[in-house]
Amino acid sequence: MTRDAEARQRYALGFSAFTVPAILLLPRTGWLWAASFAAAGAAALAAMIYLRRRTAKGLVRLAAETAAGKGALLAALLWNGLMLGRIAAYLCRAYPSGSAFPLTGLLLLLLAVYAARKGAGAVLRTGAIVFLFLIAFYVIIMGFSLPDLHLSWLKPGGKPRWTALPAVLAPVCVLYLSEGEGAAGKPALWLLGGVMLALLAALVTAGTVSPPVAALEPFPFYTAAKSVKILGAMERLEPLVSAALTAGGFCLLGTLCAANGKILSIFLPQPDRIAALANFLVGGGCVWLSGVVSEGVFAIGMTIFWGVFPFLTLLLASRKNTRKFLKNVLTKSGLSDKITERVRGSKSKTKKT
């Protein structure tokens, strides 16, 4: 597989994973804040992709070069386990009339563990296929919803839910899967598509159910889908909305499971079975544990392990590579020797004076 094809699969997987916060969480904040949060996340991801292209190793390998980095990887591993439970519990909202027992989330977690057990390539291929279904469905539902919106409900406003902001960093987890040379492809259209999805989902939600209702509903986009008209006839699209969120949730869970496998490969020679068992047991147990952890703790954790940690790791590696590149250029061109001679000459003149 070419680097461009692999990059497209990685971007498609990241987009599919991003549909979970874009559809489930951001519409509750209002369209203006949803678009702002999504744009901030896209800018952060663009910066990390740029830095990743300047390195010859993947994020996990770069972090494992130092003792501090290995410690951070272990902390990220534990955090991802907690997030597996949190996301699995959240995905139960895809079916509002379902049982209180988190069966949906546990089944999705089991499927994600199985896919990640087959390797990161299996998760990437699945994400690329799921992307085609998601983009087709959301284009249809957004296109038929926009003409019937109540424009008076679309005034900028609403209270920003700052705890939902770090959720837009979910696609960054795809960088944990990258290896070898920096990512190819053109991420601009993918990032713009994610911002547009978040904006349109929030607009449709606010213009259909009103901003106050959207702020109170646990899954307001699902409620908005009940009023969609296709060719003048009211259609019940809520089951398809649930299916789309389920597919995106599988991609997000699969990405985290595969990322945990990459991290464990640093510490264990054959981590496949252990990673699969740990992902399911830890993630399944954290379905209930995540319910007692505050939103603020999750916001801080996502900011650290999906934002600060990968960015600093890539930034430091990029600076090292830049120094090596400049040193090689100066050496080959002979400028290094000339600079050294001038420095020695200036030092000798200083001593004489």
Buried (B, 14 or more C-beta within 10 A) or exposed (E): EEEEEBBBBBBBBBBBBBBBBBBBBBBBBBBBBBBBBBBBBBEBBBEBBBBBBBBEBBBBBBBBBEEEBBEBBBBBBBBBBBBBBBBBBBBBBBBEEEEEEBEBBBBBBBBBBBBBBBBBEBBBBBBBBBBEBBBEBBEBBBEBBEEEBEEEBBEEEBEBBEBBBBBBBBBBBBBBBBEEEBBBBEBEEBBEBBBBBBBBBBBBBBBBBBBEBBBEBEBBBBBBBBBBEEEEEEBEBBEBBBBBBBBBBBBBBBBBBBBBBBBBBBEEEEBBEEBBEBBBEBBBBBBEBBEEBEEEEBBEBBBBBBBEBBBBBBBBBBEBBEEEEEEEEBEEEEEBEEEEEEEEEEEEEEEEE
